[in-house]
Amino acid sequence: MSMPRVALVTWGGLPGLSADDQRAAAALRARGARVDAVAWDDALVPWTAYEAIVVRSAWDYHTRPEQFRAWIARVAPLGTLWNPAAVLQWNMDKRYLLELASRGVRTVPTVCVDATDGRTLAALLDEHAWGEVVIKPAISASGNATWRSSREHGAADEARFRAARMAGAVLVQPFQPEVMTGGEWSLVHIRGEFSHAVVKRARAGEFRVQEEHGGTASVETPSEAMLAAAKQVLSRVEGRWLYARVDGCMVGGEFTLMELELIEPSLYLGMAEGAAERLAEGITQSC
């Protein structure tokens, strides 16, 4: 049997792959695979040459969502895209949270507004009796254009809020103070099985936990209840998937979903022993 050829999909600003993806590439090569780092929007990439096309650090997709959707549609017929096209397309828009909530998943309460919604920010806060909220684009990544407001500042923030929803759909969610005290959990799964978990914490003076905003992460062991909650979330995803990261926090003693990452999440492969090898094994089994 010939060596499988694997494309680890990145973006033009990171041609050499992230540190995590470099670990995955090394583990794949140790299994005899040939690995290429390729930008998703590179018109010269011969996509038909690969037994597996694995989206990993396509970190600019949210800035050009229609182009990214078109790329997904172009390579989907090959049957070698991971995660699969339907999963990627569904996960691009964070309104999937509303769908998961309707399927019985405990999620952070979420309201979606756009240019057609005439409610002011102050009116939304009053309507839902929320004191503080987080506002983010429905299509975004790494905490991009994510900000906080409150009843106290709602009127002053109205111009910013209006500009945001005129630019595209935005989500409004009550701020979860538990993120500041207990951190945000990321439960990583590979081919249907739990692999490892980290807890992300924000730096002083910041509420976003992502590394880009000064956040830190540490490997920790989730409770059985957390694992069961993550399993429930993933059971609501239609179709197969190779990797998934279930992000949430403990609210009132229960795991509450904040985001489900199925496109290009950091999988923290360098923080958990054997994680890169588990991903590599999953990829080669998918070829």
C-alpha positions as CSV (number, residue, x, y, z in Angstrom):
1,M,0.0,0.0,0.0
2,S,1.4,3.4,-0.9
3,M,1.9,6.1,1.7
4,P,-1.2,8.2,2.2
5,R,-0.8,11.9,1.3
6,V,-2.3,14.3,3.8
7,A,-2.9,18.0,3.4
8,L,-2.9,20.0,6.6
9,V,-4.9,23.1,5.7
10,T,-3.6,26.4,7.0
11,W,-3.9,30.0,5.8
12,G,-1.5,32.3,3.9
13,G,-0.3,34.0,7.1
14,L,0.9,30.8,8.6
15,P,2.6,28.8,5.8
16,G,4.7,26.8,8.2
17,L,1.8,25.5,10.3
18,S,1.1,26.2,13.9
19,A,3.2,24.4,16.6
20,D,0.3,22.0,17.2
21,D,0.0,21.2,13.6
22,Q,3.7,20.6,13.3
23,R,3.3,18.0,16.0
24,A,0.5,16.4,14.1
25,A,2.6,16.4,10.9
26,A,5.5,14.7,12.7
27,A,3.2,12.0,14.1
28,L,1.7,11.5,10.6
29,R,5.1,11.1,9.1
30,A,6.1,8.6,11.8
31,R,3.2,6.6,10.5
32,G,4.5,6.8,6.9
33,A,2.3,9.5,5.6
34,R,3.4,12.3,3.3
35,V,2.3,15.6,4.7
36,D,1.9,19.0,3.0
37,A,1.0,22.3,4.6
38,V,-1.4,24.0,2.2
39,A,-3.3,27.3,2.3
40,W,-7.0,26.8,1.7
41,D,-7.2,29.7,-0.8
42,D,-4.1,28.7,-2.8
43,A,-5.4,28.2,-6.4
44,L,-2.4,26.0,-7.3
45,V,-3.0,23.2,-4.7
46,P,-3.8,19.9,-6.4
47,W,-6.6,18.8,-4.0
48,T,-7.3,15.6,-5.8
49,A,-3.8,14.4,-4.9
50,Y,-4.6,13.9,-1.2
51,E,-6.2,11.0,0.6
52,A,-7.1,13.3,3.5
53,I,-7.6,17.1,3.5
54,V,-7.7,18.2,7.1
55,V,-8.7,21.8,8.0
56,R,-6.5,22.9,10.9
57,S,-5.3,26.5,11.0
58,A,-7.5,28.3,8.4
59,W,-7.6,31.2,10.8
60,D,-8.8,33.8,8.4
61,Y,-11.9,32.0,7.2
62,H,-14.2,34.3,9.3
63,T,-12.9,37.4,7.4
64,R,-13.9,35.8,4.0
65,P,-16.7,33.5,4.9
66,E,-18.3,33.3,1.4
67,Q,-14.9,32.5,-0.2
68,F,-14.4,29.8,2.4
69,R,-17.8,28.3,1.8
70,A,-17.0,28.2,-1.9
71,W,-13.8,26.4,-1.2
72,I,-15.5,23.9,1.0
73,A,-18.1,23.3,-1.8
74,R,-15.3,22.8,-4.3
75,V,-13.4,20.1,-2.4
76,A,-16.4,18.4,-0.8
77,P,-17.1,16.1,-3.8
78,L,-13.6,14.5,-3.3
79,G,-14.9,12.9,-0.1
80,T,-11.5,13.5,1.6
81,L,-12.3,16.6,3.6
82,W,-12.2,16.6,7.4
83,N,-14.2,17.7,9.1
84,P,-16.7,16.9,6.4
85,A,-18.2,19.8,4.4
86,A,-21.7,19.7,6.0
87,V,-20.2,19.9,9.5
88,L,-17.9,22.8,8.5
89,Q,-20.7,24.7,6.9
90,W,-23.0,24.3,9.8
91,N,-20.3,25.2,12.4
92,M,-19.3,28.4,10.6
93,D,-22.2,30.4,11.9
94,K,-22.6,30.5,15.7
95,R,-26.3,30.4,15.4
96,Y,-25.8,26.7,15.7
97,L,-26.0,27.4,19.4
98,L,-29.7,28.2,19.0
99,E,-30.2,24.9,17.1
100,L,-28.4,22.9,19.8
101,A,-30.4,24.6,22.5
102,S,-33.6,23.5,20.7
103,R,-32.2,19.9,20.8
104,G,-31.9,19.9,24.5
105,V,-28.3,21.0,25.0
106,R,-27.7,23.4,27.9
107,T,-26.1,26.4,26.3
108,V,-25.4,30.0,27.2
109,P,-28.7,31.9,26.5
110,T,-28.3,33.5,23.0
111,V,-30.2,36.1,21.1
112,C,-29.3,36.8,17.4
113,V,-29.9,40.3,15.9
114,D,-29.1,41.8,12.5
115,A,-29.9,44.8,10.4
116,T,-33.6,44.0,10.3
117,D,-33.9,43.9,14.1
118,G,-34.9,47.4,15.4
119,R,-34.4,46.7,19.1
120,T,-31.8,48.8,20.8
121,L,-29.1,47.2,23.0
122,A,-30.8,48.7,26.1
123,A,-34.1,47.3,25.1
124,L,-32.6,43.8,24.7
125,L,-31.0,43.9,28.1
126,D,-34.3,45.0,29.6
127,E,-36.2,42.4,27.7
128,H,-34.1,39.5,29.1
129,A,-33.2,41.1,32.4
130,W,-29.5,40.8,31.7
131,G,-27.1,43.0,33.6
132,E,-24.0,42.4,31.6
133,V,-23.7,40.9,28.1
134,V,-21.1,39.7,25.6
135,I,-21.6,40.7,21.9
136,K,-19.9,38.9,19.1
137,P,-20.4,38.4,15.3
138,A,-22.2,35.3,14.3
139,I,-19.2,34.4,12.2
140,S,-16.0,35.0,14.0
141,A,-13.0,33.3,15.6
142,S,-10.5,33.8,18.4
143,G,-12.6,36.4,20.2
144,N,-12.5,38.7,17.1
145,A,-14.8,41.8,17.5
146,T,-16.1,40.4,20.8
147,W,-16.9,42.9,23.4
148,R,-18.9,43.5,26.7
149,S,-21.6,45.9,27.6
150,S,-24.0,46.4,30.4
151,R,-27.2,48.2,31.5
152,E,-25.0,51.0,32.7
153,H,-23.3,51.4,29.4
154,G,-26.1,50.2,27.0
155,A,-27.1,53.6,25.8
156,A,-23.6,54.8,25.3
157,D,-22.8,51.6,23.4
158,E,-25.8,51.8,21.1
159,A,-23.9,53.3,18.2
160,R,-21.3,50.5,18.3
161,F,-24.0,47.9,18.6
162,R,-25.9,49.3,15.7
163,A,-22.8,49.3,13.5
164,A,-22.1,45.7,14.5
165,R,-25.5,44.4,13.5
166,M,-25.6,46.5,10.3
167,A,-22.3,44.7,9.3
168,G,-23.8,41.3,9.9
169,A,-25.7,39.1,12.3
170,V,-24.4,39.4,15.9
171,L,-25.0,37.3,19.0
172,V,-25.9,38.8,22.4
173,Q,-25.3,36.6,25.4
174,P,-25.4,37.2,29.2
175,F,-21.9,37.5,30.5
176,Q,-20.9,34.4,32.5
177,P,-18.9,35.5,35.6
178,E,-18.0,31.8,36.1
179,V,-15.5,32.1,33.3
180,M,-13.5,34.6,35.4
181,T,-13.6,32.3,38.5
182,G,-13.5,28.8,37.2
183,G,-12.2,29.3,33.7
184,E,-13.5,28.0,30.4
185,W,-13.1,24.3,29.8
186,S,-12.1,22.9,26.4
187,L,-12.8,19.2,26.0
188,V,-11.0,17.8,23.0
189,H,-12.4,14.7,21.2
190,I,-10.9,12.7,18.4
191,R,-12.9,10.3,16.3
192,G,-15.7,10.2,18.8
193,E,-13.6,9.6,21.8
194,F,-12.5,12.0,24.6
195,S,-8.8,12.8,24.3
196,H,-7.9,15.5,26.9
197,A,-9.1,18.7,28.4
198,V,-7.6,22.1,29.3
199,V,-8.9,25.0,31.3
200,K,-8.4,28.4,29.8
201,R,-8.2,31.5,31.9
202,A,-8.2,35.2,31.0
203,R,-5.4,37.5,31.9
204,A,-6.0,40.3,34.5
205,G,-8.3,43.0,33.1
206,E,-9.5,40.9,30.2
207,F,-12.6,38.6,29.8
208,R,-11.5,36.7,26.7
209,V,-9.6,33.6,27.4
210,Q,-7.9,33.0,24.0
211,E,-4.1,33.1,23.8
212,E,-4.4,35.9,21.3
213,H,-5.7,38.1,24.2
214,G,-3.3,37.0,26.8
215,G,-5.1,34.0,28.1
216,T,-3.4,30.9,29.5
217,A,-4.3,27.2,29.5
218,S,-3.5,24.2,31.7
219,V,-4.3,20.5,31.4
220,E,-6.9,19.4,33.9
221,T,-9.2,16.4,34.5
222,P,-12.9,17.0,33.8
223,S,-15.6,15.3,36.0
224,E,-17.7,12.5,34.7
225,A,-20.6,14.9,34.5
226,M,-18.6,17.2,32.2
227,L,-17.7,14.3,30.0
228,A,-21.3,13.2,29.8
229,A,-22.4,16.7,29.0
230,A,-19.8,17.0,26.2
231,K,-21.0,13.6,24.8
232,Q,-24.5,14.9,24.7
233,V,-23.4,18.0,22.8
234,L,-21.5,15.9,20.2
235,S,-24.4,13.4,19.9
236,R,-26.5,16.3,18.4
237,V,-24.0,16.9,15.6
238,E,-25.3,15.4,12.4
239,G,-22.7,13.5,10.4
240,R,-19.2,12.1,11.1
241,W,-16.4,14.2,12.4
242,L,-12.6,13.7,13.0
243,Y,-12.0,16.3,15.7
244,A,-14.1,18.4,18.0
245,R,-13.6,20.8,20.9
246,V,-16.4,21.4,23.3
247,D,-16.0,24.7,25.1
248,G,-18.0,25.6,28.2
249,C,-18.1,26.5,31.9
250,M,-19.7,25.4,35.0
251,V,-22.8,27.4,35.8
252,G,-24.9,26.5,38.8
253,G,-23.1,23.2,39.1
254,E,-23.8,22.2,35.5
255,F,-21.7,22.3,32.3
256,T,-23.0,25.0,30.0
257,L,-21.9,25.0,26.4
258,M,-20.3,28.3,25.1
259,E,-19.0,27.1,21.8
260,L,-18.6,23.9,19.8
261,E,-15.4,24.1,17.7
262,L,-15.4,21.9,14.6
263,I,-13.5,24.0,12.0
264,E,-10.0,25.2,13.1
265,P,-9.7,25.0,16.9
266,S,-6.4,24.7,18.7
267,L,-6.4,21.1,20.0
268,Y,-3.6,21.7,22.5
269,L,-1.7,18.7,21.2
270,G,1.5,19.8,22.9
271,M,-0.1,19.8,26.3
272,A,-1.4,16.3,26.5
273,E,0.7,13.2,26.1
274,G,-0.2,11.1,23.1
275,A,-2.6,13.7,21.7
276,A,-0.8,14.3,18.5
277,E,-0.5,10.6,17.9
278,R,-4.2,10.1,18.5
279,L,-5.0,12.7,15.9
280,A,-2.5,11.2,13.5
281,E,-4.1,7.8,14.0
282,G,-7.5,9.2,13.4
283,I,-6.4,10.9,10.1
284,T,-4.7,7.8,8.8
285,Q,-7.7,5.7,9.6
286,S,-9.8,8.2,7.6
287,C,-7.7,7.8,4.5
